[in-house]
Amino acid sequence: MVEIEPLVILALALGPGVFWAWYFYSRDKYQPEPAALIVKLFLLGVLVTFPVAFVEGFFGLFIASSLIMGAVVAPVVEEYGKYWVVRRFAYRDTEFDEPMDGIVYATAAALGLASLENVLYVFAAYVTSPALALSTIAVRAVFSVPGHALFASVWGYALGRAKFMAADQRPGIVFRGLVLGIALHGIFNFLLMTADIFAYTLAIFILVLIPGLWILAHRNIAKALRYGRG
């Protein structure tokens, strides 16, 4: 069996988050945000993982069902944690000056959280074997890590639109965006958690949900860029 150094595994585990952060950042083709602010949001996304984990653990003391924890509690707590980071540290920044910025900042924070989560999953697999760690990296790089960004892009788009709308319209659009992001995250987790029981859920996950999330994200990106230019 070929041994792989832990530092190599760490770099590979962090790689998907960095790549997808760059991917969404590069979609902002008209007025790219300062790289330092993107890094700041990414790191704050890493940090918010700790209170998010604490809150999830607290609910876990009272909720025995792993399905409820995974498909209901985790999506609510994690999406709100990401949202809080963007609302607290980016929303009022002068650099937040077009609707697309909501998507860019939301995905940066989301990928910070996803990166730390990925490291934890990968090293848990690494304890069993380096091969399992590598397969975990490969699967999560395609699905779970970008998934966090895709969920966040939904409410990020809503937040970006809301900032440039009349004040009385903002709460409604942000609330709907956050609820939709949470719901999509919950469906994502539910399908994954039940794939071993119901084979068709994996087909729905791969053939319907994942393409649908990407279509929605790119549609929102196109609309945000269009509103920004308008």
N, C-alpha and C positions, 0 to 999 in steps of 0.2 A: 504493500500500500504506500502510495506517495504521500509524504507529509507536506503540509503547507503551513508556512509560518503564520502565526496569529495576526501579525501586522498586514500581511497580504490579504488575509480574510477580511480584516477591518477595512482596508482600502476598497476591496471589492464590494463589501456591504454598503459602504457610503457612496460608491460610484453611481448607482441608479438615482439616488436623490439629487446628486449634483447634476447629473445629465438632464433629468426632467426639469429641474429648476432652470437650467440654461434653455431648454426647449421652450418653455412657456415665456421666459424672459425675451427670447428672440422673436416671439410672435408680435411683440410691441414694436412695430416697424416704423412708426411715425415719431414718437417722442419717448425713446427708451429711458427707463428710470435709472438713477445713479446706482452703480453696482454696489456701492457701500450700503445703501439702504436695503437692497435685496438681500445682501449677506446678513444684515442686521435682522431682518424679518425671518430669514432662515434659521438663524441661531436662536431667536426668541421662540420659534416653533419647536426647536429642540428643548428649550427650557420649559415650555408650557407642558411638555410631556409628563413632567414630574407631578404637578398638581392634578393633571388629568388622570394619571395612574392612581393617585391617592383617592380621588373621588370615585373612580370605578371600583377600587378595592373596598371603599366604604359601602357602596351599594351591594357589592358582592357578599357582604356579611349578612344581608337580609334576603338576597335573591339567590335561590339554589339553582335555578335553571340557567345553564350555560347558553342556551339559545336566546333567552330574554336578555341576558347580559351582552351577548355578541351582536344581536340584531336590533336591540332597542337602546340599552343603556350606553354601550360604547359609542354608537353613532351620535347620540345626543351630546354626550360629554366631550367627545373628540372634536366634533364640528364646532361646538360652541367655544371650546378652548382655542381653536385656530382663529375663529371669528373674533374673539376677544383681543387676540394679539394684533390683528389688523386694525380693528376699531380703535384700540388704545394707542398704538404706536405708528400708524400710517395714515389713518383716515383724515386727520387734521393737518397733516404735513403739506407744505406748499407744493411739494413734488407730486402730490396726488391731484393732478390737474386735467385728467381725462378719464372717461369711463373704463378704458382698457386697464388702467392702473389697478382697479379693483381686482381684476383677474390675476394680474402679475403679482400683487402683494399677497393675495389669498393663496396662490399656489406656492409661493416661496415659503410662507409660514407652514403650510400643509406638508411640504416636502421636508422641512426641518423635523417635524414630528415623525413623519414616515421614515426618515433616515435613522433616527434613534431606535424606533420600533424595529426597523429592519436589522440593525446591529444586534439587538437582543434576540430576535428569532434566529439569526444566522449563527450566533455563538452558542445558542442552545442546541442547534443542530450539530455544530462543530464538536461539541462534547461527545456526541455519538460517533461521528466520523467526518473527516474533511470532505469526502464525496457527498455526504448528505448536506453539508454546509454549502457546497457549490451548487447543488441542485436547488436548494432553498433560495440562494441568491438569484439564480436564473428565473425561477418561477415568479418570485416576488418582484423582480425587476420589470417584468412584463405586466403583472396584474396589480399587486397590492400597493406598490410604491406609487405608480402613476394614478392608481385609483384614488388615493388621498388627494392628489392634485385635482383630479376630475370632479370629485365631490365639492371641493372648495371653490372650484371655478364657477359653480352654479351660484353660490351666494356671493362670491367675489364680483361676478357680473352684476348681480342685483345691487350690491353696495356701490359699485362704480356708477351705475345708472342713477341710483338714488341721490348721490351727492350733487348731481347737477339737475335735479328736479325740484319742484316746489316743496317746501318744508312739510306741508301736510300730507304729501304723497310718499315721503321717504319711509316711514315706519312700515307701511303695508308692503311695499316692494321688497324691503330687506327681510321682513318676516317670512314672506312667501319663498324668497330665495333660500333662506336658511332652512326652512322646513323641507323644501325639495331636496337640498343637499343632504340633509339628515336622512330623509326617506330613501334616497338612492344608496347611501352608505349602508343603511339597514338592509335593503334588498340584496346588495352585494354580499354582505356578511351572511345573510340567511341562506342564499343560494350555495355559498361555499360550505357552510356548516351542515347543510342537509344533502350535499352531493353524494356522500357515502350511503345514504339511505334511499334517496330517490335519484336514480341515474339521470333522469331527464333534466334535473335542476342544473347539472353541469353543462348540458347542451344549451339551456337557456342562458346561463352565465356567459359562455363563450360566444354563442352565435347571436344573442339578442342584447344582453345588458352591456357588455364591453363595447361592441360597435356603437350602440346607442349613446353611451357616455361620451365617446369620442366625437360622434356627430354633433351632440348637444354642445360640447365644449367648443368645437370649431365654429359652430353656428353663432354661439355667444361671442366668440372672439371677433368674428367678422362683423357682427352687429355693433360691438363696442368700438371697433375701429371706425366704423361708418359714422356712429354718433359723435365720436371724437373729431372727425373731420368736418362734420356738419356744423 
